[in-house]
Amino acid sequence: MRHRLGIGLMLAFAGAILAQEVTPPGGPSLPDWNVLYGRKEFTDAQSMFSGYLRKLLQKEQQQRSKAIAGLSSAEEIRQYQREARARLRAALGDFPARTPLNPRTAGILERDGYKVEKVVFESRPRYYVTANVYVPAKGSPPYPAVLAPVGHWGMGKTFEEYQRLGIYLARRGYIVLVYDVPGQGERRQYFNPILGRSLIDPGGSHWFVTLEHGYAGAQAILTGGNYASYLVWDGIRALDYLTERADVDKERLACTGTSGGGLQAELLSAIDERIKISIPVCYGGCNPDNPARPGLSITDIDALIAPRPLLMIEATGDPRPGVMAKQERHQEVTHLYQVTGQSEKTRFIIVDGPHGYVPGMHQAAYSWLSRWFFGKNVSAESLAEPVTAVEPAENLNSTPAGEVATSLGGETVFSLNRAHAHRLAADRSKRAAAADSTRWRSSLTERIQTSIGFDPGPRPLTPRTLESIDQGSFVLEKVIYYSEPEIYVPAVLLLPKKQGPRPAAVFVSEDGKAVQGLLDDYLRPMAEAGYVVISIDPRGMGETDPEAPRSSKPTDFKKFVHDSESGFFYDSMRVGKTVSGMRTRDVLGAVDYLAARPEVDASRIAAIGHGMGGLVVLYAAAFDGRIRSVAATGTLASYSSIADSEIYTHRFSSFGPGFLRDFDLPDLAALIAPRTLLLQNPVDAQHRVLAPETVQRTYRSAAGIYEAAGQRDRFRIIDGATTASIARRYAALLAEGPEHANRGR
C-alpha cells in the first residue's frame, strides 16, 4: 500500500511552498546548480554528517560510562563483565576451531644473557604466524612469559623498540614472544615480489600497515567479522603456543604492546583470562583493529581486565588531548578496582619520550611484572640497561625469503574471508529454499533493513525552496529538506512548464548532484521532455562531502582507506547504523517530497542512481513501493564479488557488518520485482563492466520472480550503453504508464 505523508507534514510543506524565496535583484550572485554555497546557515555543510555521527558517538560513550559508574558491588561487576564479554565476542564474530599449531623453529641466535628462537606456527591451517621468542640464558625454567603483539610498524617483530623490549625482559628472567600480526613484518597480505613491497602501499613506507588492515578488514566486515578478529585469534593462538612450551610458567602470563600493539594488549587481556597482567602502552590502533560496536566501547574493553593488574602507560610525545582522554578513561575503569577493594592493581603513568616503547617504559613494565608475579619491588640497579646492539631484520626472519607469501604461501586474510563468504552464500541459498513463499518478501525486507540499520520512521522533511530560477523550458528550484532533525539534504528540482501532474524521478550520483555532464546529459533533457526531476546529495555526498570536489574513485589506496567515506563507515557501525542505511533514508525523503508536490504524478515516481548512488536507490526501491521503476548505472552487481576479489575499488561506505550473512544485492532486485528495473553497465569489484550473461547468472533468482509474475520484460540488463542511450532509457522509464506501478505492496 502506498505510503502517505502525515497531515502535519502536508501543512508544513504547503507553508514552505507559499513562502518560496526568490533572489531579489541586486542580491548576491550564486552558482546556478549549487544549493548551499553563499548561505551562512549552511556553513557547516561539509562537516554536517561527521558532526551528526560524533554526537551519536558521544551519546553512546556517555551511556557506557554511566553504566560503569553505576556498578556498586562485586556481583554487579561480574554480571556486567559477562555481558560485555559476550558483546565483545559478538563484535569479533565467530572464532575458528582450535587446530594443531604445528610449530617449527627456523633457527636460534645465541646472545649475551639471552637467546632468540625464530619460530613459525599456524594459528589456522596453513595460516602462518612468524615470531621471535626471547629466552633467558640464566635462571631455571619454567619462566614467566610475556606476549608482545607488534604495533603499526611495517617491520613487525624486528622493530628496534620491540627487540629491545624482548632483550630487556629476557635478561631479567622472562620469556617474551614477539610476533608479526597479519599485514606487517613477514606477513604482508598484499606483498608483490616484482615491486618488492605491498601492492596497495603507494610509497613503500612502513605505514603501509594501516592500508593492509583497512583494505582486508572492509571485506571481513561484509561477512560479519572484522580485521580485529584475525588479530585477536592470532594472539589467542600465540598464548596457546606459550602454554605448550615446557619452559613457560602457565600461571604467569602477561601481555604488553605499544600503539596498535597496545590496543591488541587490551583486547587480548579482555577476552582471554589466561593473561594475568596487562600493560598497554601508547595504546590505540587504526579503525579496522577496533571492534567497538553499540553497547561496547573501548572503556568496556578495558573494564573487562579488572581486577587483574592493569598498568596503562602513555608518552609525552603523544598528542596531549588524546593522552588526557585516556587518563579520564582510566579513571572510569579505576572505579571497578575501587568497588572490589583492589585500587592498587591499576595505575596510569606518563613517561617522557616519543610514541613507542622507550626504555623508561621497559623499566615501568618490569617493575609492574615483578610486583604482581613475585610480590617484590625491584632495585634501581636492576632497572638499568646498557645499550645493546639490535639485529638486522634478516637475522630475525623466520622464513627464508623474509616473506610468508613467497616462502610458505598458505592462507591470507582475504583467502580465509573469501571461503567464509562462500559458506555464507550456501547458507543463504538454503534459507531461501526453505522460506515460506507467502512470507519471504516481508521477512527478507525486515532482514535487510535490520542489517543496514535502516530507520523506517517518519522523516521530518520541513522542505524549503531557497531560490527559483527560470531556465526557459523549466524552472529550477534550489531545495533543502530534512531526513532527520540534524540532517539536511540539498537538492535541485527541475519543474517543466507543462501543465498537469507529471512523472518524476529522484536522481542520485555518487559524484554529486551538480557534477559536470550530469546536468546537460540527463537532468536538463528530462526536464525539457516534460518530466519533474529532483537531483539530491545524500548526506556526505556532493555539497555535504568533506572532500568535495572529489573524483568518484580514489587515486591511490592511502586515500581509499583513510578518506572521509572510510570514517563515515567506521563511525556509523559504532552507533549501530550504516552509511547505506542512512543515505537510503535521504533518498526516501526525496520521494516524500515529490509525492507531495502538486506538479508530480505520485503514481509515476522513478529512482535513478549512478555508481554508489545506484546502490542507495536500489535499497530505497526495495523498501518503498511508491518507487515504481528504478535504474542503476555503473553500480556494483553484488557484494559477493567484493569478497571474491583480492583487489577491489569500491568505497567502504557501500559495505556494512554482516551484509553477506543476511543478503546480497540480487535480493534487492527480488524485492523490487515486478516493478521495472534497469541495470545498466553493472560493474564488478574493480569497476569493470560485466557481460550481461554474468549479471544474468548473478541475478538468476530475481529474474525468476519476474518470470513467474509474467513481467520478464521489466527486468533489463544492459551493457555497453552510451550516455545518449542511457538518457533515452531514463526518459522511457518516466514515459511508462501508471499501470506499471506496484500497488500491491
C-alpha positions in Angstrom: 0.0 0.0 0.0 1.3 3.5 -0.9 2.9 5.4 2.0 1.1 8.6 2.7 2.5 11.8 4.3 1.1 12.9 7.6 -1.3 15.9 7.7 1.3 17.9 9.7 3.9 17.3 7.0 1.5 18.3 4.3 0.7 21.6 6.1 4.4 22.3 6.7 5.0 21.6 3.0 2.2 23.9 1.8 3.6 26.6 4.0 7.0 26.2 2.6 5.6 26.5 -1.0 3.8 29.7 -0.2 7.0 31.1 1.4 9.3 30.4 -1.6 12.3 32.7 -1.6 13.4 34.3 -4.9 16.8 36.0 -5.0 16.0 39.7 -5.3 17.5 42.0 -7.9 20.9 43.2 -6.7 21.3 40.3 -4.4 24.3 38.0 -4.2 25.3 36.2 -7.4 25.2 32.5 -6.5 26.0 29.4 -8.6 23.1 28.1 -10.7 23.3 24.4 -9.7 24.6 24.5 -6.1 22.2 25.0 -3.3 24.2 25.7 -0.2 27.1 27.9 -1.3 26.9 31.5 -0.1 24.3 30.8 2.6 25.5 31.3 6.2 23.1 28.9 7.8 24.8 26.0 5.9 28.4 26.9 6.5 28.7 23.5 8.4 27.6 21.6 5.3 30.8 19.7 4.8 31.0 18.7 8.5 27.3 18.1 9.0 27.5 14.3 8.6 30.6 13.8 10.7 29.2 16.1 13.3 26.0 14.1 13.5 27.9 10.9 13.9 30.2 12.5 16.5 27.2 13.4 18.6 25.8 9.9 18.4 29.3 8.5 19.4 29.5 10.9 22.3 26.0 9.8 23.5 27.0 6.1 23.2 30.2 6.7 25.2 28.3 8.6 27.9 25.9 5.7 28.2 28.7 3.3 28.6 30.5 5.5 31.1 27.2 5.9 33.1 26.8 2.1 33.1 30.3 1.5 34.5 30.0 4.3 37.1 26.7 2.8 38.3 28.3 -0.6 39.3 28.4 -0.8 43.1 29.2 -4.4 44.0 31.5 -7.2 43.0 28.5 -9.2 41.8 27.2 -6.3 39.7 30.7 -6.0 38.2 30.8 -9.8 37.4 27.4 -9.6 35.7 28.4 -6.5 33.7 31.6 -8.2 32.6 29.8 -11.3 31.5 27.5 -9.2 29.3 30.3 -7.0 28.0 32.5 -10.0 27.1 29.6 -11.6 25.2 29.2 -8.3 23.3 32.9 -8.3 22.5 32.8 -11.9 21.3 29.8 -11.0 19.1 31.6 -8.0 17.7 34.6 -10.1 16.8 32.5 -12.7 15.1 32.9 -16.5 15.4 36.3 -17.8 16.1 37.5 -20.8 14.2 38.1 -24.2 15.8 41.5 -24.7 17.5 43.7 -26.7 15.2 47.2 -28.0 15.6 49.8 -25.2 15.8 52.4 -27.2 14.0 55.2 -25.1 15.5 58.7 -25.2 14.0 61.9 -23.5 14.9 63.8 -22.0 11.9 66.9 -21.1 13.9 68.4 -19.9 17.1 70.6 -16.8 17.9 72.7 -17.2 21.0 73.4 -13.9 22.6 74.8 -12.4 25.8 72.2 -13.3 28.6 69.5 -14.5 26.2 68.8 -16.3 23.0 66.3 -15.7 20.2 64.3 -18.5 18.7 62.9 -17.9 15.2 59.6 -19.6 15.1 56.6 -20.3 12.8 53.3 -21.7 13.9 49.8 -22.0 12.3 47.0 -20.1 14.1 44.7 -21.7 11.5 45.6 -24.4 9.0 48.2 -23.0 6.6 47.8 -19.6 8.1 51.3 -18.9 9.2 52.4 -16.7 12.2 56.1 -15.7 12.3 57.6 -14.9 15.7 60.7 -14.4 17.7 60.9 -15.9 21.2 63.4 -14.2 23.6 64.5 -16.8 26.1 66.6 -16.2 29.3 70.1 -17.7 29.3 70.1 -17.7 33.1 67.8 -19.0 35.8 65.7 -22.1 35.8 62.6 -22.7 33.9 59.6 -22.5 33.9 59.8 -18.8 33.3 57.0 -16.3 33.4 56.1 -15.3 29.8 55.1 -12.0 28.1 53.1 -11.9 24.9 54.1 -8.8 22.8 51.8 -8.1 19.8 53.5 -5.5 17.5 52.1 -2.1 16.8 51.8 -0.5 13.4 55.4 -0.7 12.3 55.9 -2.3 8.9 59.0 -4.2 10.0 56.9 -6.0 12.6 58.7 -8.1 15.2 62.1 -6.7 14.1 61.2 -3.2 15.0 64.1 -1.9 17.2 61.9 -1.0 20.2 60.4 -4.5 20.3 63.8 -6.1 20.0 65.0 -4.0 23.0 61.9 -4.9 25.0 62.5 -8.6 24.4 66.2 -8.4 25.3 65.5 -6.3 28.4 62.9 -8.7 29.9 64.7 -11.9 28.8 67.8 -10.8 30.7 65.6 -10.5 33.7 64.1 -13.9 33.6 61.1 -13.6 31.3 60.3 -15.4 28.0 59.0 -12.8 25.5 57.1 -13.8 22.4 57.1 -11.0 19.8 55.0 -11.9 16.7 54.1 -10.4 13.4 50.4 -9.5 13.1 48.9 -10.0 9.6 49.8 -7.2 7.3 53.3 -6.5 8.5 56.8 -7.9 9.0 57.0 -11.3 7.2 53.2 -11.4 6.9 52.4 -8.8 4.4 49.0 -9.8 2.9 49.5 -7.9 -0.4 53.2 -8.5 -0.9 54.2 -8.2 -4.6 57.5 -9.9 -5.4 58.1 -7.7 -8.5 57.5 -4.4 -6.7 59.2 -5.8 -3.6 56.6 -4.1 -1.4 52.9 -4.3 -0.5 50.9 -3.9 -3.7 48.5 -1.4 -2.0 51.2 0.8 -0.5 51.7 3.8 -2.7 55.0 4.9 -1.3 56.8 2.0 0.3 56.8 3.4 3.8 56.4 1.3 6.9 52.9 2.9 7.4 51.5 0.5 4.8 50.3 -1.5 7.8 47.1 0.7 8.2 46.4 0.2 4.5 46.6 -3.6 4.7 44.5 -3.7 7.8 41.8 -1.4 6.4 41.7 -2.9 2.9 41.3 -6.5 4.0 39.3 -5.5 7.0 36.4 -4.0 5.0 36.0 -7.3 3.2 35.9 -9.1 6.5 33.2 -6.8 7.8 31.0 -7.7 4.9 31.0 -11.3 6.1 30.2 -10.5 9.7 33.8 -10.4 11.1 36.4 -7.8 11.0 40.2 -7.4 11.0 40.3 -7.3 14.8 39.0 -10.9 14.9 42.0 -12.1 12.9 44.4 -10.2 15.1 42.8 -11.4 18.3 42.7 -15.0 17.2 46.4 -14.9 16.3 47.1 -13.6 19.8 45.0 -16.3 21.5 46.9 -19.0 19.5 50.2 -17.3 20.4 49.1 -17.8 24.1 48.4 -21.4 23.2 51.9 -21.8 21.8 53.4 -20.3 25.0 51.4 -22.7 27.2 52.6 -25.7 25.2 56.2 -24.8 25.9 57.7 -26.7 28.8 59.9 -23.7 29.8 56.9 -21.4 30.3 55.1 -20.9 33.7 51.5 -21.2 32.5 50.2 -19.4 35.6 52.3 -16.3 34.9 51.4 -15.0 31.5 51.3 -11.2 30.7 50.6 -9.1 27.7 52.1 -5.8 26.6 52.4 -3.9 23.3 52.6 -0.3 22.1 50.4 1.7 19.7 48.3 -0.8 17.7 50.0 -3.5 19.8 48.7 -1.7 22.9 45.2 -2.0 21.6 45.9 -5.7 21.0 47.1 -6.0 24.6 43.8 -4.5 25.8 41.6 -6.8 23.5 43.6 -10.0 24.3 43.5 -9.2 28.0 39.8 -8.6 27.9 38.9 -11.8 26.1 41.5 -14.3 27.4 41.8 -14.5 31.2 44.9 -16.6 31.0 46.6 -13.2 30.8 47.2 -12.3 34.4 48.9 -8.9 33.9 48.1 -6.3 31.2 50.4 -3.4 30.1 49.1 -1.5 27.1 51.5 1.3 26.0 50.6 4.3 23.9 47.6 2.3 23.1 45.2 2.8 20.1 45.2 1.2 16.7 43.7 2.0 13.4 39.9 1.8 12.8 39.8 -1.8 11.5 41.7 -3.0 14.6 38.9 -1.7 16.9 35.8 -3.8 17.2 33.7 -1.3 19.1 30.0 -1.5 18.4 26.8 -0.2 20.1 26.9 -1.2 23.7 30.6 -1.9 23.6 33.2 0.9 23.9 36.9 0.8 24.4 36.2 1.7 28.0 34.1 -1.5 28.3 37.1 -3.5 26.9 39.5 -2.0 29.5 36.9 -2.7 32.2 36.9 -6.4 31.3 40.5 -6.6 32.5 39.6 -5.7 36.1 40.5 -6.8 38.8 43.7 -8.2 37.2 46.7 -5.9 37.4 46.5 -3.2 34.7 49.3 -0.7 34.0 48.4 1.8 31.3 51.4 3.8 30.0 51.4 6.9 27.9 54.1 9.1 26.4 54.7 12.9 26.4 55.3 12.5 22.7 51.7 11.5 22.0 49.1 14.3 21.4 48.1 15.8 24.7 44.3 15.7 24.2 44.5 12.0 23.4 46.6 11.3 26.5 44.2 13.3 28.7 41.2 11.4 27.2 42.9 8.1 28.0 43.6 9.3 31.6 39.9 10.1 32.0 39.1 6.6 30.6 41.4 5.0 33.1 39.7 6.9 36.0 36.4 5.4 34.9 37.9 1.9 34.9 39.6 2.5 38.3 36.1 2.7 39.8 35.8 -1.1 39.3 39.0 -1.7 41.2 37.8 0.6 44.0 34.5 -1.2 44.3 36.3 -4.5 44.8 38.9 -3.0 47.2 41.8 -3.5 44.8 42.7 0.0 43.7 46.4 -0.7 44.0 46.1 -3.1 41.0 45.8 -0.4 38.4 47.9 2.7 37.5 48.2 5.2 34.7 51.6 6.7 34.1 53.1 9.1 31.6 56.7 8.6 30.5 58.9 11.2 28.9 59.6 10.2 25.3 58.2 9.7 21.8 55.3 7.5 20.8 56.6 3.9 21.1 58.1 1.6 23.7 61.1 3.5 25.1 63.5 2.4 27.9 61.6 4.2 30.7 58.6 2.1 29.7 60.6 -1.1 29.8 61.6 -0.3 33.4 58.0 0.5 34.4 56.7 -2.7 32.8 59.4 -4.8 34.5 58.6 -3.2 37.9 54.9 -3.9 37.5 55.5 -7.5 36.4 57.8 -8.1 39.4 55.3 -6.7 41.8 52.4 -8.8 40.8 54.1 -12.0 39.7 56.6 -12.2 42.6 55.4 -9.7 45.2 58.6 -7.7 45.2 59.9 -4.3 44.4 62.9 -4.1 42.2 66.0 -2.0 42.9 67.1 0.9 40.8 70.3 -1.0 39.9 68.3 -3.9 38.4 66.3 -1.5 36.3 69.4 0.0 34.5 70.0 -1.4 31.0 73.2 -0.8 28.9 72.7 -0.1 25.3 72.6 -3.3 23.3 73.0 -3.7 19.6 69.9 -4.9 17.8 69.8 -7.4 15.0 69.3 -6.6 11.3 65.9 -7.8 10.2 67.2 -10.6 8.1 68.8 -12.2 11.2 65.4 -12.5 12.8 63.4 -13.7 9.9 61.6 -17.0 10.4 61.2 -17.7 6.7 64.0 -18.0 4.0 62.8 -15.0 1.9 61.6 -12.9 4.8 58.0 -13.1 3.4 55.5 -15.8 4.2 53.8 -15.2 0.8 56.9 -16.3 -1.2 58.4 -18.8 1.3 55.4 -20.7 2.6 52.4 -19.5 0.7 49.3 -20.5 2.5 46.2 -18.5 3.5 45.7 -14.8 3.8 43.0 -12.7 5.5 41.5 -12.3 2.0 41.5 -16.0 1.2 40.1 -17.0 4.5 37.3 -14.4 4.2 36.5 -15.4 0.7 36.0 -19.0 1.9 33.8 -17.7 4.6 31.7 -15.7 2.1 31.2 -18.8 0.0 29.9 -20.6 3.1 27.5 -17.8 3.8 26.3 -17.8 0.2 25.4 -21.5 0.6 23.6 -20.8 3.9 21.6 -18.0 2.2 20.6 -20.4 -0.6 19.4 -23.0 1.9 17.4 -20.4 3.8 15.8 -19.1 0.6 14.9 -22.7 -0.5 13.2 -23.4 2.9 11.4 -20.0 3.2 7.7 -19.7 3.3 6.8 -18.3 -0.1 3.9 -16.3 1.3 6.2 -14.5 3.8 9.5 -14.3 2.0 9.1 -10.7 0.9 8.4 -9.3 4.3 11.0 -11.4 6.1 13.6 -10.5 3.5 12.8 -6.8 3.8 13.0 -6.9 7.5 16.3 -8.8 7.5 17.9 -6.3 5.0 16.5 -3.3 6.9 17.9 -4.6 10.2 21.3 -5.5 8.5 21.8 -2.0 7.1 20.5 -0.2 10.2 17.7 1.4 8.3 15.3 3.6 10.2 11.8 3.4 8.6 10.3 6.0 10.9 8.7 9.3 9.8 11.1 11.8 8.2 10.6 15.5 9.3 11.2 16.8 5.8 10.2 20.5 6.5 11.3 21.5 3.0 12.3 24.9 1.9 12.8 26.4 -1.6 15.8 28.7 -1.2 15.7 30.1 -4.8 13.8 29.8 -8.0 15.5 30.4 -11.4 13.7 30.4 -14.8 15.7 28.2 -17.1 13.4 28.7 -20.2 11.6 25.4 -20.7 11.6 24.7 -16.9 12.0 26.3 -13.6 15.0 25.3 -11.4 14.3 25.4 -7.6 17.0 25.1 -5.1 15.6 23.0 -2.2 16.6 21.6 1.1 14.7 19.1 3.2 15.4 17.2 6.4 15.5 13.4 6.5 16.4 13.7 10.2 16.3 16.7 12.5 20.1 17.4 12.1 20.5 16.1 8.5 19.5 18.4 5.7 19.7 17.3 2.0 20.4 19.8 -0.7 18.6 19.2 -4.0 17.8 20.9 -7.3 14.3 20.4 -8.5 13.6 20.8 -12.3 10.0 21.7 -12.9 8.7 21.6 -16.5 6.4 24.4 -17.5 3.9 21.9 -18.9 0.6 21.8 -17.0 -0.8 18.8 -15.0 0.8 16.3 -12.8 4.0 14.9 -14.4 6.1 11.7 -14.0 9.0 12.4 -11.7 12.4 11.0 -10.9 14.8 11.1 -7.9 18.4 11.2 -9.3 21.5 10.3 -7.2 25.0 10.4 -8.5 28.0 9.4 -6.4 29.8 12.4 -7.7 27.2 14.9 -6.5 24.0 16.3 -8.0 25.9 19.0 -10.0 28.8 17.0 -11.4 29.8 18.1 -14.9 27.9 16.1 -17.6 25.0 15.1 -15.3 23.1 18.3 -15.9 23.4 18.5 -19.6 23.3 14.8 -20.4 20.5 13.7 -18.1 18.7 16.3 -15.9 18.1 19.1 -18.4 16.9 16.7 -21.3 14.4 15.0 -18.9 13.1 18.3 -17.7 12.8 19.7 -21.3 10.9 16.5 -22.2 8.3 17.4 -19.5 9.5 15.3 -16.5 10.0 16.5 -13.0 13.5 15.7 -11.7 15.0 16.1 -8.3 18.7 15.6 -8.0 19.9 15.2 -4.5 23.1 15.0 -2.4 22.5 12.4 0.3 24.5 13.1 3.5 28.2 13.2 3.0 28.0 13.4 -0.8 28.2 16.4 -3.2 27.9 19.6 -1.4 28.0 17.9 2.0 31.1 15.8 1.2 34.0 16.9 3.4 36.4 16.4 0.5 34.3 17.9 -2.3 35.0 18.2 -5.1 36.4 14.6 -5.4 36.9 12.0 -8.0 34.5 9.1 -7.9 37.4 6.7 -7.5 40.4 7.3 -5.2 43.7 7.9 -6.9 45.7 5.7 -4.5 45.0 3.2 -1.8 46.0 5.5 1.0 43.2 7.9 0.1 40.9 4.9 -0.4 41.5 3.6 3.1 41.7 6.9 5.0 39.3 9.2 3.3 36.1 10.6 4.9 33.9 7.9 3.4 36.0 5.4 5.4 35.5 7.5 8.5 31.7 7.5 8.0 31.8 3.7 7.5 33.5 3.0 10.9 31.7 5.7 12.9 28.3 4.5 11.6 29.0 0.9 12.7 29.9 2.1 16.2 26.4 3.6 16.6 24.5 0.7 15.1 24.0 2.2 11.7 25.4 2.0 8.1 26.1 4.7 5.6 23.9 2.9 3.1 21.0 2.7 5.5 21.2 6.4 6.3 21.6 7.5 2.7 18.6 5.4 1.8 16.6 7.4 4.3 17.7 10.6 2.5 16.5 9.2 -0.9 13.1 8.3 0.5 12.9 11.8 1.9 13.1 12.9 -1.7 10.3 10.5 -2.6 8.2 12.0 0.2 8.9 15.5 -1.2 8.0 14.6 -4.8 4.8 12.8 -3.7 3.6 15.9 -2.0 4.3 18.3 -4.9 1.1 19.2 -6.9 3.2 19.1 -10.1 4.0 15.4 -9.6 2.0 12.3 -10.5 2.7 10.4 -7.3 1.9 7.1 -9.1 4.8 7.6 -11.5 7.9 8.2 -9.4 11.2 6.6 -10.5 14.6 6.5 -8.9 17.8 6.7 -10.8 21.3 6.3 -9.5 24.9 6.4 -10.8 27.7 4.4 -9.2 27.3 4.3 -5.5 24.2 6.3 -5.9 22.7 3.3 -7.7 23.1 1.2 -4.6 21.0 3.6 -2.4 18.2 3.9 -5.0 18.1 0.1 -5.1 17.7 0.0 -1.4 15.1 2.7 -1.5 13.1 1.0 -4.2 13.3 -2.4 -2.3 11.8 -0.7 0.8 9.2 1.6 -0.8 6.6 0.6 -3.4 6.0 4.3 -4.3 9.1 4.0 -6.5 7.5 2.2 -9.4 10.7 1.9 -11.5 14.4 2.1 -10.9 17.6 2.3 -12.9 21.1 1.8 -11.6 24.0 2.7 -13.9 27.7 1.7 -13.3 26.7 0.1 -10.0 28.2 -2.8 -8.1 26.4 -6.0 -9.2 27.0 -8.0 -5.9 28.7 -7.8 -2.6 29.9 -11.3 -3.2 32.2 -10.0 -5.9 34.0 -7.8 -3.3 34.6 -10.9 -1.1 35.8 -12.8 -4.2 38.3 -10.3 -5.4 41.6 -9.6 -3.7 41.7 -6.1 -5.2 38.6 -4.0 -5.3 37.8 -0.4 -6.0 34.5 0.3 -4.2 34.4 2.6 -1.2 33.9 1.1 2.3 30.8 3.2 2.8 28.9 0.9 0.5 29.5 -2.0 2.9 28.2 -2.9 6.3 28.7 -5.5 9.1 27.4 -8.9 8.1 25.7 -7.9 4.9 26.7 -11.2 3.2 25.5 -13.1 6.2 22.0 -11.7 5.6 21.6 -10.8 1.9 23.3 -9.8 -1.3 22.4 -7.1 -3.9 20.3 -9.5 -6.1 18.0 -9.8 -3.1 17.1 -6.1 -3.6 16.1 -6.9 -7.2 13.9 -9.6 -5.9 12.1 -7.1 -3.6 11.7 -4.6 -6.5 10.1 -7.2 -8.7 7.8 -7.0 -10.6 8.4 -3.2 -11.0 10.7 -2.1 -13.8 14.4 -2.4 -13.0 17.2 -1.5 -15.3 20.8 -2.5 -14.5 22.9 -0.6 -17.0 26.6 -1.3 -17.2 26.7 -3.1 -13.8 30.3 -3.5 -12.6 32.4 -6.0 -10.7 34.6 -5.4 -7.7 37.1 -3.4 -9.8 34.5 -1.3 -11.6 34.8 -3.3 -14.8 31.6 -3.5 -16.7 30.2 -7.1 -16.6 29.0 -9.1 -19.5 25.2 -9.5 -19.5 25.4 -13.2 -19.2 27.5 -12.9 -16.0 24.9 -10.5 -14.5 22.1 -12.8 -15.5 23.7 -15.7 -13.6 24.2 -13.5 -10.6 20.5 -12.3 -10.7 19.0 -15.7 -11.7 16.7 -15.9 -8.7 15.4 -12.3 -9.1 14.8 -12.9 -12.8 12.8 -16.0 -11.9 10.5 -13.8 -9.8 9.9 -11.5 -12.8 9.3 -14.5 -15.0 6.8 -16.1 -12.6 4.9 -12.8 -12.4 4.7 -12.6 -16.2 6.8 -9.4 -16.3 10.1 -10.6 -17.7 10.4 -7.5 -19.9 10.6 -5.3 -16.8 13.9 -6.7 -15.7 16.6 -5.5 -18.1 20.4 -5.9 -18.0 22.2 -3.7 -20.5 25.9 -3.3 -21.1 27.9 -1.1 -23.4 25.4 1.7 -23.0 26.4 5.1 -24.1 25.4 8.4 -22.4 22.9 9.1 -25.1 21.3 5.6 -25.0 21.2 5.7 -21.2 19.4 9.1 -21.3 16.9 7.7 -23.7 16.2 4.7 -21.4 15.7 7.1 -18.5 13.1 9.0 -20.5 11.4 5.8 -21.4 11.2 4.8 -17.8 9.4 8.0 -17.0 7.1 7.7 -20.0 5.7 4.4 -18.9 2.1 4.5 -17.8 0.8 4.3 -14.2 -0.3 0.7 -14.8 3.3 -0.3 -14.2 3.1 1.0 -10.6 3.2 -1.8 -8.0 0.1 -1.0 -5.9 0.1 -4.3 -4.0 2.9 -3.5 -1.6 
